[in-house]
Amino acid sequence: MKSLTILTSLALLALGGAAWAADTNTLTVTASVTGTCKFSAAASTLNFGALDPSTPVAVNGSASPQFWCTKGVTTDLITAGLGLNPAGSTRQMKDSVSLELIPYSLVLTPDGATNQGPASPRTLNIAGTVAAADYTGKAAGNYSDTVVLTLNP
């Protein structure tokens, strides 16, 4: 029994005498939020309606697509392409049957709100005009154009 006590005592001394050293590590965690801008829908429509040559007046139309930009993005540059039927820098709608063209103009005006992310969409006000002189001599038909709007942060 005496040898069991001596062995137990030696084992306890061995365990008690062992020094285990602790160490630490500092973990740095990072991420970045991308500054981005997106339209809320893929398409919108500006409809000038019926252009009546018997009562020639300038015809206005409007559209109000929504968009959002990441909170903190301070720019929201929105540009409109020239469409499918430009004549220099003039946009034109085209009738697919007669192939005649009607010029029109666009003005883009983003609302004055600040960018707050996708939960707070903003509005882009688009005003368009067709001058009376530009449609009074045109063939009856359905005129259209496709303009690409580009939104950059």
N, C-alpha and C positions, 0 to 999 in steps of 0.2 A: 504494500500500500504506500510505503514510503517512496518508492520509485515513481508511482503514479502522481504523487504530490509534487515531486521534483520536476517531472515532465510538464505538468500543468503550469507550474511556476515559470519554467523556462519558456514555454509557449506564450504566456502572458507578457513576460519581459520582452520577448522578440516582437510581439505586436505593439506593445506600448512604446518601444524604442524606435519604431519605424516612423520617419517623418514624411508625410505626404504634403507636397507643396501645391498650393492652389495658384491659378493664373487667370487672367481676364483678357478679353478681346473686345474692342469697341467696334461695333457694326454700324456703318453709315448706310442709311436707307435713302434712296433718291428716286425721283420721278419728275417728269415734266409734262405740263398740259400744253397740247398743241394749239396754237392760235389758228383758228379756222373760221370760215364763213360758209354757210350752206343755204340754198333755197329750201323752203319748207315743202314745196311741191316741184315736180320735174317740168311742169308746163303751165302756162297761163295764156289767156286770150285777150286781145284788144280788138273789139268789133266796132267798125265804123258804121255798121248798119247799112241801110239802103241809101245810095247816093243818087238823088233825083235831079237829072239835068234840066227838068222843067222849072225847078226852083233852085238855081245854082247859088249855093252858099258854102262857105267853108264848113266842113264837118269835123267835129271833134270826137275823140273816143278816149277811153281810159282803161287802165288795168291796174291792179294793186296786188302783185305777188308779195308773199311774205318771205322773209329770210331771217337768219340769226347768225351772230358771230360770237365766238368765245368771249366771256367776260374779260375785260381788260384790253381787248383788241381795240385800238383807237382809230383804225381806218376801216373803211368799207367801200372800197373803190368798186363801182359797178359800171360796166361798159356794155354798150349794145353794138353788136356786129352790124354790118351793112345789109344783111339779108341775102337772099338768093338771086336777086335781080338788080344789083346796084348800077347806077350810072354815075361814075365818079364816087362822090361821097353822098349821093342821094339814094335813099331807099325807095324801092318801087314794088307795088303789088302787081301780080301778073294774072291774066285770065288764061286758063289752060286751053280754051278753045280758040279764041281770036289771037292769043299771044300778045295782046295789047297790055300796056303798062300804065299804072297810075302812081305817081310819086306821092310820098307822104313823109311827114316828119315826126320825130319822137323826142320827148324831153323826159329824162329820168331824174326823179327827186326822192332820195331816201328820207324817211321821217327823221326828226332830230333826236330820237331817243339814243341812249347809250347802250352799248352791247352788254347783254346780261346772260348770254347762253341760250340753248335751245328751249328752255322753259319760258322765255320771254321774246317771242318773235317780233320782228320789226316789219314795217311796211315800206315797199318801194312803190311810189306813185309814178305811174307812167302816163303821160299825156301825149296824144297823137293828133295830128291835123292833116286833113286832105283839103287842099285849096280848090275852090269852085272851078277855076280855069283848068284844073288838071283832070277833071272827069267829065265835063260837059260834052266833049266830042268823042267819048270812048264807046266801044261796043257794049251792048248789054251782056252781062255775064257775072261770074263769081270770081272776084279777084282775091288773091292771097299772097302772103309772103311768110317766110320763117326767119326770125331774127334770134340769134343766140345771145343771151344775156350772160355776162361773166362777172362773178363776184369774187374779189380778191381781198384777203385780210391785209 
